[in-house]
């Protein structure tokens, strides 16, 4: 295969599927929590530059829009409601936050995997802490899985491409 064809094939890759991912809570900054890994959905991975508008004296045709600061959405994690012999450290952390107003920020690493199970990308959320916890509606008319929804605020995130 010629170098040109190799370059075309490399640039025309298939988009990555979004269903192969893991969520790792890094206790102490580097040790992953071995129990709270599996979630059915992760959302809120976004950031935005806030802009400040500056009006120039005597200039009425335009204004200057300058970058001001970064803003982040909350990280939202959803999983089936679990009851286990081994307590979930994440549930204990959320309980401490909402029952005793005690917060223990930790880093959260979300990793995407390829079809072989190798990490290909990730996002590292720095100093994440609980801000909202909810359980899906309990409904005697349905036969659906109860869902825990956990929201975390964080100071910033870093994009990792492997």
Phi and psi in radians as a Rosetta constraint file:
Dihedral C 1 N 2 CA 2 C 2 CIRCULARHARMONIC -1.241 0.35
Dihedral N 2 CA 2 C 2 N 3 CIRCULARHARMONIC 2.849 0.35
Dihedral C 2 N 3 CA 3 C 3 CIRCULARHARMONIC -1.126 0.35
Dihedral N 3 CA 3 C 3 N 4 CIRCULARHARMONIC -0.571 0.35
Dihedral C 3 N 4 CA 4 C 4 CIRCULARHARMONIC -1.140 0.35
Dihedral N 4 CA 4 C 4 N 5 CIRCULARHARMONIC -0.799 0.35
Dihedral C 4 N 5 CA 5 C 5 CIRCULARHARMONIC -1.124 0.35
Dihedral N 5 CA 5 C 5 N 6 CIRCULARHARMONIC -0.659 0.35
Dihedral C 5 N 6 CA 6 C 6 CIRCULARHARMONIC -1.077 0.35
Dihedral N 6 CA 6 C 6 N 7 CIRCULARHARMONIC -0.735 0.35
Dihedral C 6 N 7 CA 7 C 7 CIRCULARHARMONIC -1.138 0.35
Dihedral N 7 CA 7 C 7 N 8 CIRCULARHARMONIC -0.707 0.35
Dihedral C 7 N 8 CA 8 C 8 CIRCULARHARMONIC -1.128 0.35
Dihedral N 8 CA 8 C 8 N 9 CIRCULARHARMONIC -0.797 0.35
Dihedral C 8 N 9 CA 9 C 9 CIRCULARHARMONIC -1.105 0.35
Dihedral N 9 CA 9 C 9 N 10 CIRCULARHARMONIC -0.650 0.35
Dihedral C 9 N 10 CA 10 C 10 CIRCULARHARMONIC -1.162 0.35
Dihedral N 10 CA 10 C 10 N 11 CIRCULARHARMONIC -0.725 0.35
Dihedral C 10 N 11 CA 11 C 11 CIRCULARHARMONIC -1.323 0.35
Dihedral N 11 CA 11 C 11 N 12 CIRCULARHARMONIC -0.390 0.35
Dihedral C 11 N 12 CA 12 C 12 CIRCULARHARMONIC -1.812 0.35
Dihedral N 12 CA 12 C 12 N 13 CIRCULARHARMONIC 0.860 0.35
Dihedral C 12 N 13 CA 13 C 13 CIRCULARHARMONIC -1.394 0.35
Dihedral N 13 CA 13 C 13 N 14 CIRCULARHARMONIC 2.724 0.35
Dihedral C 13 N 14 CA 14 C 14 CIRCULARHARMONIC -1.243 0.35
Dihedral N 14 CA 14 C 14 N 15 CIRCULARHARMONIC 2.520 0.35
Dihedral C 14 N 15 CA 15 C 15 CIRCULARHARMONIC -1.101 0.35
Dihedral N 15 CA 15 C 15 N 16 CIRCULARHARMONIC 2.615 0.35
Dihedral C 15 N 16 CA 16 C 16 CIRCULARHARMONIC -1.317 0.35
Dihedral N 16 CA 16 C 16 N 17 CIRCULARHARMONIC 2.390 0.35
Dihedral C 16 N 17 CA 17 C 17 CIRCULARHARMONIC -1.298 0.35
Dihedral N 17 CA 17 C 17 N 18 CIRCULARHARMONIC 2.545 0.35
Dihedral C 17 N 18 CA 18 C 18 CIRCULARHARMONIC -1.656 0.35
Dihedral N 18 CA 18 C 18 N 19 CIRCULARHARMONIC 0.053 0.35
Dihedral C 18 N 19 CA 19 C 19 CIRCULARHARMONIC -1.639 0.35
Dihedral N 19 CA 19 C 19 N 20 CIRCULARHARMONIC -0.030 0.35
Dihedral C 19 N 20 CA 20 C 20 CIRCULARHARMONIC -1.840 0.35
Dihedral N 20 CA 20 C 20 N 21 CIRCULARHARMONIC 1.675 0.35
Dihedral C 20 N 21 CA 21 C 21 CIRCULARHARMONIC -2.626 0.35
Dihedral N 21 CA 21 C 21 N 22 CIRCULARHARMONIC 2.822 0.35
Dihedral C 21 N 22 CA 22 C 22 CIRCULARHARMONIC -2.382 0.35
Dihedral N 22 CA 22 C 22 N 23 CIRCULARHARMONIC 2.639 0.35
Dihedral C 22 N 23 CA 23 C 23 CIRCULARHARMONIC -2.073 0.35
Dihedral N 23 CA 23 C 23 N 24 CIRCULARHARMONIC 2.142 0.35
Dihedral C 23 N 24 CA 24 C 24 CIRCULARHARMONIC -2.128 0.35
Dihedral N 24 CA 24 C 24 N 25 CIRCULARHARMONIC 2.077 0.35
Dihedral C 24 N 25 CA 25 C 25 CIRCULARHARMONIC -1.585 0.35
Dihedral N 25 CA 25 C 25 N 26 CIRCULARHARMONIC 2.063 0.35
Dihedral C 25 N 26 CA 26 C 26 CIRCULARHARMONIC -1.630 0.35
Dihedral N 26 CA 26 C 26 N 27 CIRCULARHARMONIC 1.733 0.35
Dihedral C 26 N 27 CA 27 C 27 CIRCULARHARMONIC -1.265 0.35
Dihedral N 27 CA 27 C 27 N 28 CIRCULARHARMONIC 2.275 0.35
Dihedral C 27 N 28 CA 28 C 28 CIRCULARHARMONIC 1.209 0.35
Dihedral N 28 CA 28 C 28 N 29 CIRCULARHARMONIC 0.213 0.35
Dihedral C 28 N 29 CA 29 C 29 CIRCULARHARMONIC 1.657 0.35
Dihedral N 29 CA 29 C 29 N 30 CIRCULARHARMONIC -0.277 0.35
Dihedral C 29 N 30 CA 30 C 30 CIRCULARHARMONIC -2.574 0.35
Dihedral N 30 CA 30 C 30 N 31 CIRCULARHARMONIC -0.305 0.35
Dihedral C 30 N 31 CA 31 C 31 CIRCULARHARMONIC -1.605 0.35
Dihedral N 31 CA 31 C 31 N 32 CIRCULARHARMONIC 2.089 0.35
Dihedral C 31 N 32 CA 32 C 32 CIRCULARHARMONIC -1.278 0.35
Dihedral N 32 CA 32 C 32 N 33 CIRCULARHARMONIC 2.469 0.35
Dihedral C 32 N 33 CA 33 C 33 CIRCULARHARMONIC -1.200 0.35
Dihedral N 33 CA 33 C 33 N 34 CIRCULARHARMONIC 2.062 0.35
Dihedral C 33 N 34 CA 34 C 34 CIRCULARHARMONIC -1.361 0.35
Dihedral N 34 CA 34 C 34 N 35 CIRCULARHARMONIC -0.133 0.35
Dihedral C 34 N 35 CA 35 C 35 CIRCULARHARMONIC -1.760 0.35
Dihedral N 35 CA 35 C 35 N 36 CIRCULARHARMONIC -0.739 0.35
Dihedral C 35 N 36 CA 36 C 36 CIRCULARHARMONIC -1.659 0.35
Dihedral N 36 CA 36 C 36 N 37 CIRCULARHARMONIC 1.328 0.35
Dihedral C 36 N 37 CA 37 C 37 CIRCULARHARMONIC -1.982 0.35
Dihedral N 37 CA 37 C 37 N 38 CIRCULARHARMONIC -0.547 0.35
Dihedral C 37 N 38 CA 38 C 38 CIRCULARHARMONIC -1.751 0.35
Dihedral N 38 CA 38 C 38 N 39 CIRCULARHARMONIC 2.196 0.35
Dihedral C 38 N 39 CA 39 C 39 CIRCULARHARMONIC -2.371 0.35
Dihedral N 39 CA 39 C 39 N 40 CIRCULARHARMONIC 2.618 0.35
Dihedral C 39 N 40 CA 40 C 40 CIRCULARHARMONIC -1.517 0.35
Dihedral N 40 CA 40 C 40 N 41 CIRCULARHARMONIC -0.421 0.35
Dihedral C 40 N 41 CA 41 C 41 CIRCULARHARMONIC -2.671 0.35
Dihedral N 41 CA 41 C 41 N 42 CIRCULARHARMONIC 2.491 0.35
Dihedral C 41 N 42 CA 42 C 42 CIRCULARHARMONIC -2.267 0.35
Dihedral N 42 CA 42 C 42 N 43 CIRCULARHARMONIC 2.283 0.35
Dihedral C 42 N 43 CA 43 C 43 CIRCULARHARMONIC -2.447 0.35
Dihedral N 43 CA 43 C 43 N 44 CIRCULARHARMONIC 2.975 0.35
Dihedral C 43 N 44 CA 44 C 44 CIRCULARHARMONIC 1.608 0.35
Dihedral N 44 CA 44 C 44 N 45 CIRCULARHARMONIC 0.207 0.35
Dihedral C 44 N 45 CA 45 C 45 CIRCULARHARMONIC -1.433 0.35
Dihedral N 45 CA 45 C 45 N 46 CIRCULARHARMONIC 1.507 0.35
Dihedral C 45 N 46 CA 46 C 46 CIRCULARHARMONIC -2.750 0.35
Dihedral N 46 CA 46 C 46 N 47 CIRCULARHARMONIC 2.701 0.35
Dihedral C 46 N 47 CA 47 C 47 CIRCULARHARMONIC -2.486 0.35
Dihedral N 47 CA 47 C 47 N 48 CIRCULARHARMONIC 2.768 0.35
Dihedral C 47 N 48 CA 48 C 48 CIRCULARHARMONIC -2.587 0.35
Dihedral N 48 CA 48 C 48 N 49 CIRCULARHARMONIC 2.482 0.35
Dihedral C 48 N 49 CA 49 C 49 CIRCULARHARMONIC -1.543 0.35
Dihedral N 49 CA 49 C 49 N 50 CIRCULARHARMONIC 2.151 0.35
Dihedral C 49 N 50 CA 50 C 50 CIRCULARHARMONIC -1.409 0.35
Dihedral N 50 CA 50 C 50 N 51 CIRCULARHARMONIC 2.498 0.35
Dihedral C 50 N 51 CA 51 C 51 CIRCULARHARMONIC -1.972 0.35
Dihedral N 51 CA 51 C 51 N 52 CIRCULARHARMONIC 2.549 0.35
Dihedral C 51 N 52 CA 52 C 52 CIRCULARHARMONIC -1.963 0.35
Dihedral N 52 CA 52 C 52 N 53 CIRCULARHARMONIC 2.269 0.35
Dihedral C 52 N 53 CA 53 C 53 CIRCULARHARMONIC -1.627 0.35
Dihedral N 53 CA 53 C 53 N 54 CIRCULARHARMONIC 2.239 0.35
Dihedral C 53 N 54 CA 54 C 54 CIRCULARHARMONIC -2.058 0.35
Dihedral N 54 CA 54 C 54 N 55 CIRCULARHARMONIC 2.152 0.35
Dihedral C 54 N 55 CA 55 C 55 CIRCULARHARMONIC -1.671 0.35
Dihedral N 55 CA 55 C 55 N 56 CIRCULARHARMONIC 2.213 0.35
Dihedral C 55 N 56 CA 56 C 56 CIRCULARHARMONIC -1.497 0.35
Dihedral N 56 CA 56 C 56 N 57 CIRCULARHARMONIC 2.306 0.35
Dihedral C 56 N 57 CA 57 C 57 CIRCULARHARMONIC -1.046 0.35
Dihedral N 57 CA 57 C 57 N 58 CIRCULARHARMONIC 2.232 0.35
Dihedral C 57 N 58 CA 58 C 58 CIRCULARHARMONIC 1.468 0.35
Dihedral N 58 CA 58 C 58 N 59 CIRCULARHARMONIC -0.152 0.35
Dihedral C 58 N 59 CA 59 C 59 CIRCULARHARMONIC -1.812 0.35
Dihedral N 59 CA 59 C 59 N 60 CIRCULARHARMONIC 1.971 0.35
Dihedral C 59 N 60 CA 60 C 60 CIRCULARHARMONIC -1.870 0.35
Dihedral N 60 CA 60 C 60 N 61 CIRCULARHARMONIC -0.067 0.35
Dihedral C 60 N 61 CA 61 C 61 CIRCULARHARMONIC -1.444 0.35
Dihedral N 61 CA 61 C 61 N 62 CIRCULARHARMONIC -0.478 0.35
Dihedral C 61 N 62 CA 62 C 62 CIRCULARHARMONIC -2.707 0.35
Dihedral N 62 CA 62 C 62 N 63 CIRCULARHARMONIC 2.906 0.35
Dihedral C 62 N 63 CA 63 C 63 CIRCULARHARMONIC -2.231 0.35
Dihedral N 63 CA 63 C 63 N 64 CIRCULARHARMONIC 2.812 0.35
Dihedral C 63 N 64 CA 64 C 64 CIRCULARHARMONIC -1.612 0.35
Dihedral N 64 CA 64 C 64 N 65 CIRCULARHARMONIC 2.309 0.35
Dihedral C 64 N 65 CA 65 C 65 CIRCULARHARMONIC -1.952 0.35
Dihedral N 65 CA 65 C 65 N 66 CIRCULARHARMONIC 1.953 0.35
Dihedral C 65 N 66 CA 66 C 66 CIRCULARHARMONIC -1.922 0.35
Dihedral N 66 CA 66 C 66 N 67 CIRCULARHARMONIC 2.491 0.35
Dihedral C 66 N 67 CA 67 C 67 CIRCULARHARMONIC -1.113 0.35
Dihedral N 67 CA 67 C 67 N 68 CIRCULARHARMONIC 2.390 0.35
Dihedral C 67 N 68 CA 68 C 68 CIRCULARHARMONIC -1.968 0.35
Dihedral N 68 CA 68 C 68 N 69 CIRCULARHARMONIC -1.039 0.35
Dihedral C 68 N 69 CA 69 C 69 CIRCULARHARMONIC -2.800 0.35
Dihedral N 69 CA 69 C 69 N 70 CIRCULARHARMONIC 2.993 0.35
Dihedral C 69 N 70 CA 70 C 70 CIRCULARHARMONIC -1.662 0.35
Dihedral N 70 CA 70 C 70 N 71 CIRCULARHARMONIC 2.591 0.35
Dihedral C 70 N 71 CA 71 C 71 CIRCULARHARMONIC -2.290 0.35
Dihedral N 71 CA 71 C 71 N 72 CIRCULARHARMONIC 2.593 0.35
Dihedral C 71 N 72 CA 72 C 72 CIRCULARHARMONIC -2.260 0.35
Dihedral N 72 CA 72 C 72 N 73 CIRCULARHARMONIC 2.512 0.35
Dihedral C 72 N 73 CA 73 C 73 CIRCULARHARMONIC -1.404 0.35
Dihedral N 73 CA 73 C 73 N 74 CIRCULARHARMONIC 2.863 0.35
Dihedral C 73 N 74 CA 74 C 74 CIRCULARHARMONIC -1.242 0.35
Dihedral N 74 CA 74 C 74 N 75 CIRCULARHARMONIC 2.571 0.35
Dihedral C 74 N 75 CA 75 C 75 CIRCULARHARMONIC -1.466 0.35
Dihedral N 75 CA 75 C 75 N 76 CIRCULARHARMONIC 2.169 0.35
Dihedral C 75 N 76 CA 76 C 76 CIRCULARHARMONIC -1.982 0.35
Dihedral N 76 CA 76 C 76 N 77 CIRCULARHARMONIC 2.148 0.35
Dihedral C 76 N 77 CA 77 C 77 CIRCULARHARMONIC -2.031 0.35
Dihedral N 77 CA 77 C 77 N 78 CIRCULARHARMONIC 2.345 0.35
Dihedral C 77 N 78 CA 78 C 78 CIRCULARHARMONIC -2.200 0.35
Dihedral N 78 CA 78 C 78 N 79 CIRCULARHARMONIC 2.404 0.35
Dihedral C 78 N 79 CA 79 C 79 CIRCULARHARMONIC -2.679 0.35
Dihedral N 79 CA 79 C 79 N 80 CIRCULARHARMONIC 2.856 0.35
Dihedral C 79 N 80 CA 80 C 80 CIRCULARHARMONIC -1.124 0.35
Dihedral N 80 CA 80 C 80 N 81 CIRCULARHARMONIC 2.471 0.35
Dihedral C 80 N 81 CA 81 C 81 CIRCULARHARMONIC -1.101 0.35
Dihedral N 81 CA 81 C 81 N 82 CIRCULARHARMONIC 2.166 0.35
Dihedral C 81 N 82 CA 82 C 82 CIRCULARHARMONIC -2.070 0.35
Dihedral N 82 CA 82 C 82 N 83 CIRCULARHARMONIC 2.498 0.35
Dihedral C 82 N 83 CA 83 C 83 CIRCULARHARMONIC -2.184 0.35
Dihedral N 83 CA 83 C 83 N 84 CIRCULARHARMONIC 2.202 0.35
Dihedral C 83 N 84 CA 84 C 84 CIRCULARHARMONIC -2.458 0.35
Dihedral N 84 CA 84 C 84 N 85 CIRCULARHARMONIC 2.737 0.35
Dihedral C 84 N 85 CA 85 C 85 CIRCULARHARMONIC -1.112 0.35
Dihedral N 85 CA 85 C 85 N 86 CIRCULARHARMONIC -0.640 0.35
Dihedral C 85 N 86 CA 86 C 86 CIRCULARHARMONIC -1.646 0.35
Dihedral N 86 CA 86 C 86 N 87 CIRCULARHARMONIC 2.123 0.35
Dihedral C 86 N 87 CA 87 C 87 CIRCULARHARMONIC -1.168 0.35
Dihedral N 87 CA 87 C 87 N 88 CIRCULARHARMONIC 2.495 0.35
Dihedral C 87 N 88 CA 88 C 88 CIRCULARHARMONIC -1.348 0.35
Dihedral N 88 CA 88 C 88 N 89 CIRCULARHARMONIC 2.099 0.35
Dihedral C 88 N 89 CA 89 C 89 CIRCULARHARMONIC -1.021 0.35
Dihedral N 89 CA 89 C 89 N 90 CIRCULARHARMONIC -0.577 0.35
Dihedral C 89 N 90 CA 90 C 90 CIRCULARHARMONIC -1.177 0.35
Dihedral N 90 CA 90 C 90 N 91 CIRCULARHARMONIC -0.752 0.35
Dihedral C 90 N 91 CA 91 C 91 CIRCULARHARMONIC -1.079 0.35
Dihedral N 91 CA 91 C 91 N 92 CIRCULARHARMONIC -0.690 0.35
Dihedral C 91 N 92 CA 92 C 92 CIRCULARHARMONIC -1.103 0.35
Dihedral N 92 CA 92 C 92 N 93 CIRCULARHARMONIC -0.711 0.35
Dihedral C 92 N 93 CA 93 C 93 CIRCULARHARMONIC -1.148 0.35
Dihedral N 93 CA 93 C 93 N 94 CIRCULARHARMONIC -0.756 0.35
Dihedral C 93 N 94 CA 94 C 94 CIRCULARHARMONIC -1.139 0.35
Dihedral N 94 CA 94 C 94 N 95 CIRCULARHARMONIC -0.692 0.35
Dihedral C 94 N 95 CA 95 C 95 CIRCULARHARMONIC -1.109 0.35
Dihedral N 95 CA 95 C 95 N 96 CIRCULARHARMONIC -0.729 0.35
Dihedral C 95 N 96 CA 96 C 96 CIRCULARHARMONIC -1.084 0.35
Dihedral N 96 CA 96 C 96 N 97 CIRCULARHARMONIC -0.682 0.35
Dihedral C 96 N 97 CA 97 C 97 CIRCULARHARMONIC -1.168 0.35
Dihedral N 97 CA 97 C 97 N 98 CIRCULARHARMONIC -0.789 0.35
Dihedral C 97 N 98 CA 98 C 98 CIRCULARHARMONIC -1.570 0.35
Dihedral N 98 CA 98 C 98 N 99 CIRCULARHARMONIC -0.325 0.35
Dihedral C 98 N 99 CA 99 C 99 CIRCULARHARMONIC -1.685 0.35
Dihedral N 99 CA 99 C 99 N 100 CIRCULARHARMONIC -0.600 0.35
Dihedral C 99 N 100 CA 100 C 100 CIRCULARHARMONIC -2.125 0.35
Dihedral N 100 CA 100 C 100 N 101 CIRCULARHARMONIC 0.002 0.35
Dihedral C 100 N 101 CA 101 C 101 CIRCULARHARMONIC 0.968 0.35
Dihedral N 101 CA 101 C 101 N 102 CIRCULARHARMONIC 0.719 0.35
Dihedral C 101 N 102 CA 102 C 102 CIRCULARHARMONIC -1.918 0.35
Dihedral N 102 CA 102 C 102 N 103 CIRCULARHARMONIC 2.211 0.35
Dihedral C 102 N 103 CA 103 C 103 CIRCULARHARMONIC -2.075 0.35
Dihedral N 103 CA 103 C 103 N 104 CIRCULARHARMONIC 2.365 0.35
Dihedral C 103 N 104 CA 104 C 104 CIRCULARHARMONIC -2.246 0.35
Dihedral N 104 CA 104 C 104 N 105 CIRCULARHARMONIC 1.433 0.35
Dihedral C 104 N 105 CA 105 C 105 CIRCULARHARMONIC -1.032 0.35
Dihedral N 105 CA 105 C 105 N 106 CIRCULARHARMONIC 2.499 0.35
Dihedral C 105 N 106 CA 106 C 106 CIRCULARHARMONIC -2.508 0.35
Dihedral N 106 CA 106 C 106 N 107 CIRCULARHARMONIC 2.877 0.35
Dihedral C 106 N 107 CA 107 C 107 CIRCULARHARMONIC -1.501 0.35
Dihedral N 107 CA 107 C 107 N 108 CIRCULARHARMONIC 2.556 0.35
Dihedral C 107 N 108 CA 108 C 108 CIRCULARHARMONIC -2.178 0.35
Dihedral N 108 CA 108 C 108 N 109 CIRCULARHARMONIC 2.244 0.35
Dihedral C 108 N 109 CA 109 C 109 CIRCULARHARMONIC -1.966 0.35
Dihedral N 109 CA 109 C 109 N 110 CIRCULARHARMONIC 2.119 0.35
Dihedral C 109 N 110 CA 110 C 110 CIRCULARHARMONIC -1.877 0.35
Dihedral N 110 CA 110 C 110 N 111 CIRCULARHARMONIC 2.184 0.35
Dihedral C 110 N 111 CA 111 C 111 CIRCULARHARMONIC -2.117 0.35
Dihedral N 111 CA 111 C 111 N 112 CIRCULARHARMONIC 2.351 0.35
Dihedral C 111 N 112 CA 112 C 112 CIRCULARHARMONIC -1.694 0.35
Dihedral N 112 CA 112 C 112 N 113 CIRCULARHARMONIC 2.499 0.35
Dihedral C 112 N 113 CA 113 C 113 CIRCULARHARMONIC -2.064 0.35
Dihedral N 113 CA 113 C 113 N 114 CIRCULARHARMONIC 2.651 0.35
Dihedral C 113 N 114 CA 114 C 114 CIRCULARHARMONIC -1.476 0.35
Dihedral N 114 CA 114 C 114 N 115 CIRCULARHARMONIC -3.093 0.35
Dihedral C 114 N 115 CA 115 C 115 CIRCULARHARMONIC -1.136 0.35
Dihedral N 115 CA 115 C 115 N 116 CIRCULARHARMONIC -0.303 0.35
Dihedral C 115 N 116 CA 116 C 116 CIRCULARHARMONIC -1.571 0.35
Dihedral N 116 CA 116 C 116 N 117 CIRCULARHARMONIC -0.070 0.35
Dihedral C 116 N 117 CA 117 C 117 CIRCULARHARMONIC 1.541 0.35
Dihedral N 117 CA 117 C 117 N 118 CIRCULARHARMONIC 0.196 0.35
Dihedral C 117 N 118 CA 118 C 118 CIRCULARHARMONIC -1.608 0.35
Dihedral N 118 CA 118 C 118 N 119 CIRCULARHARMONIC 2.453 0.35
Dihedral C 118 N 119 CA 119 C 119 CIRCULARHARMONIC -1.170 0.35
Dihedral N 119 CA 119 C 119 N 120 CIRCULARHARMONIC 2.373 0.35
Dihedral C 119 N 120 CA 120 C 120 CIRCULARHARMONIC -2.123 0.35
Dihedral N 120 CA 120 C 120 N 121 CIRCULARHARMONIC -0.357 0.35
Dihedral C 120 N 121 CA 121 C 121 CIRCULARHARMONIC -2.806 0.35
Dihedral N 121 CA 121 C 121 N 122 CIRCULARHARMONIC 2.854 0.35
Dihedral C 121 N 122 CA 122 C 122 CIRCULARHARMONIC -2.889 0.35
Dihedral N 122 CA 122 C 122 N 123 CIRCULARHARMONIC 2.967 0.35
Dihedral C 122 N 123 CA 123 C 123 CIRCULARHARMONIC -2.385 0.35
Dihedral N 123 CA 123 C 123 N 124 CIRCULARHARMONIC 2.232 0.35
Dihedral C 123 N 124 CA 124 C 124 CIRCULARHARMONIC -1.881 0.35
Dihedral N 124 CA 124 C 124 N 125 CIRCULARHARMONIC 2.022 0.35
Dihedral C 124 N 125 CA 125 C 125 CIRCULARHARMONIC -1.697 0.35
Dihedral N 125 CA 125 C 125 N 126 CIRCULARHARMONIC 2.109 0.35
Dihedral C 125 N 126 CA 126 C 126 CIRCULARHARMONIC -1.613 0.35
Dihedral N 126 CA 126 C 126 N 127 CIRCULARHARMONIC 2.370 0.35
Dihedral C 126 N 127 CA 127 C 127 CIRCULARHARMONIC 0.927 0.35
Dihedral N 127 CA 127 C 127 N 128 CIRCULARHARMONIC 0.929 0.35
Dihedral C 127 N 128 CA 128 C 128 CIRCULARHARMONIC -1.401 0.35
Dihedral N 128 CA 128 C 128 N 129 CIRCULARHARMONIC 2.483 0.35
Dihedral C 128 N 129 CA 129 C 129 CIRCULARHARMONIC -2.561 0.35
Dihedral N 129 CA 129 C 129 N 130 CIRCULARHARMONIC 2.659 0.35
Dihedral C 129 N 130 CA 130 C 130 CIRCULARHARMONIC -1.173 0.35
Dihedral N 130 CA 130 C 130 N 131 CIRCULARHARMONIC 2.430 0.35
Dihedral C 130 N 131 CA 131 C 131 CIRCULARHARMONIC -2.295 0.35
Dihedral N 131 CA 131 C 131 N 132 CIRCULARHARMONIC -0.268 0.35
Dihedral C 131 N 132 CA 132 C 132 CIRCULARHARMONIC -2.762 0.35
Dihedral N 132 CA 132 C 132 N 133 CIRCULARHARMONIC 2.480 0.35
Dihedral C 132 N 133 CA 133 C 133 CIRCULARHARMONIC -2.481 0.35
Dihedral N 133 CA 133 C 133 N 134 CIRCULARHARMONIC 2.213 0.35
Dihedral C 133 N 134 CA 134 C 134 CIRCULARHARMONIC -2.494 0.35
Dihedral N 134 CA 134 C 134 N 135 CIRCULARHARMONIC 2.744 0.35
Dihedral C 134 N 135 CA 135 C 135 CIRCULARHARMONIC -2.088 0.35
Dihedral N 135 CA 135 C 135 N 136 CIRCULARHARMONIC 2.473 0.35
Dihedral C 135 N 136 CA 136 C 136 CIRCULARHARMONIC -1.049 0.35
Dihedral N 136 CA 136 C 136 N 137 CIRCULARHARMONIC 2.857 0.35
Dihedral C 136 N 137 CA 137 C 137 CIRCULARHARMONIC -1.035 0.35
Dihedral N 137 CA 137 C 137 N 138 CIRCULARHARMONIC 2.486 0.35
Dihedral C 137 N 138 CA 138 C 138 CIRCULARHARMONIC -1.636 0.35
Dihedral N 138 CA 138 C 138 N 139 CIRCULARHARMONIC 2.103 0.35
Dihedral C 138 N 139 CA 139 C 139 CIRCULARHARMONIC -2.356 0.35
Dihedral N 139 CA 139 C 139 N 140 CIRCULARHARMONIC 1.986 0.35
Dihedral C 139 N 140 CA 140 C 140 CIRCULARHARMONIC -1.199 0.35
Dihedral N 140 CA 140 C 140 N 141 CIRCULARHARMONIC -0.249 0.35
Dihedral C 140 N 141 CA 141 C 141 CIRCULARHARMONIC -1.515 0.35
Dihedral N 141 CA 141 C 141 N 142 CIRCULARHARMONIC -0.204 0.35
Dihedral C 141 N 142 CA 142 C 142 CIRCULARHARMONIC -2.073 0.35
Dihedral N 142 CA 142 C 142 N 143 CIRCULARHARMONIC 2.904 0.35
Dihedral C 142 N 143 CA 143 C 143 CIRCULARHARMONIC -2.166 0.35
Dihedral N 143 CA 143 C 143 N 144 CIRCULARHARMONIC 0.886 0.35
Dihedral C 143 N 144 CA 144 C 144 CIRCULARHARMONIC -1.868 0.35
Dihedral N 144 CA 144 C 144 N 145 CIRCULARHARMONIC 2.830 0.35
Dihedral C 144 N 145 CA 145 C 145 CIRCULARHARMONIC -1.286 0.35
Dihedral N 145 CA 145 C 145 N 146 CIRCULARHARMONIC 2.363 0.35
Dihedral C 145 N 146 CA 146 C 146 CIRCULARHARMONIC -1.260 0.35
Dihedral N 146 CA 146 C 146 N 147 CIRCULARHARMONIC 2.358 0.35
Dihedral C 146 N 147 CA 147 C 147 CIRCULARHARMONIC -2.017 0.35
Dihedral N 147 CA 147 C 147 N 148 CIRCULARHARMONIC 2.253 0.35
Dihedral C 147 N 148 CA 148 C 148 CIRCULARHARMONIC -1.541 0.35
Dihedral N 148 CA 148 C 148 N 149 CIRCULARHARMONIC 2.257 0.35
Dihedral C 148 N 149 CA 149 C 149 CIRCULARHARMONIC -2.054 0.35
Dihedral N 149 CA 149 C 149 N 150 CIRCULARHARMONIC 2.165 0.35
Dihedral C 149 N 150 CA 150 C 150 CIRCULARHARMONIC -2.141 0.35
Dihedral N 150 CA 150 C 150 N 151 CIRCULARHARMONIC 2.268 0.35
Dihedral C 150 N 151 CA 151 C 151 CIRCULARHARMONIC -1.989 0.35
Dihedral N 151 CA 151 C 151 N 152 CIRCULARHARMONIC 2.419 0.35
Dihedral C 151 N 152 CA 152 C 152 CIRCULARHARMONIC -2.197 0.35
Dihedral N 152 CA 152 C 152 N 153 CIRCULARHARMONIC 2.377 0.35
Dihedral C 152 N 153 CA 153 C 153 CIRCULARHARMONIC -1.655 0.35
Dihedral N 153 CA 153 C 153 N 154 CIRCULARHARMONIC 2.787 0.35
Dihedral C 153 N 154 CA 154 C 154 CIRCULARHARMONIC -2.691 0.35
Dihedral N 154 CA 154 C 154 N 155 CIRCULARHARMONIC 2.840 0.35
Dihedral C 154 N 155 CA 155 C 155 CIRCULARHARMONIC -1.379 0.35
Dihedral N 155 CA 155 C 155 N 156 CIRCULARHARMONIC -0.684 0.35
Dihedral C 155 N 156 CA 156 C 156 CIRCULARHARMONIC -2.945 0.35
Dihedral N 156 CA 156 C 156 N 157 CIRCULARHARMONIC 2.952 0.35
Dihedral C 156 N 157 CA 157 C 157 CIRCULARHARMONIC -2.345 0.35
Dihedral N 157 CA 157 C 157 N 158 CIRCULARHARMONIC 2.728 0.35
Dihedral C 157 N 158 CA 158 C 158 CIRCULARHARMONIC -2.058 0.35
Dihedral N 158 CA 158 C 158 N 159 CIRCULARHARMONIC 2.390 0.35
Dihedral C 158 N 159 CA 159 C 159 CIRCULARHARMONIC -1.551 0.35
Dihedral N 159 CA 159 C 159 N 160 CIRCULARHARMONIC 2.269 0.35
Dihedral C 159 N 160 CA 160 C 160 CIRCULARHARMONIC -2.036 0.35
Dihedral N 160 CA 160 C 160 N 161 CIRCULARHARMONIC 2.151 0.35
Dihedral C 160 N 161 CA 161 C 161 CIRCULARHARMONIC -2.029 0.35
Dihedral N 161 CA 161 C 161 N 162 CIRCULARHARMONIC 2.110 0.35
